[in-house]
């Protein structure tokens, strides 16, 4: 199984998503096909996650927003996620 539950912190990426978002659904399918495990967090049900997305995107609740290896990606492609996973984490 390539999709992890909300409490699984072993997945290499976290996708902040909305259930009804077609971009989120498409990214989930593409990640499954690529065999990349991920954790989904529905920002419509998690106010703290929605606040985190707003902080990342400059005030908007853009989905999908992805955290991968310390990188913050907004509406990324699978190739962009792979690149983030392969790169060194950003320096804080």
Steps between C-alpha positions, in 0.01 A plus 500: 500500500645838407257723681541544871251604762503839671691374802774325302814711517713252303372614159763713324251769402192667640229628268268768631191444294123532469290198423317675216812657339563347154869602511539318833329189364719501189819542704397212728445270203833597344687445826338157543600406146855621569512295821571803718342467846324804636293621790186703429369773728157643412514872574120521502500281812820622666511874579866483610595344165304769316693764696828331405402507132414870527842563658674313217305664217489856625144495629318275255373146551646363177473124463684282449781642711775246562776463758781281367838468670461843658400662171165677463336450160174652377307301239812303401551235237628154592835597344524804730424276798766250391752784469415624850539151640840463333626846604654594829256651748497880489714680755293676764 
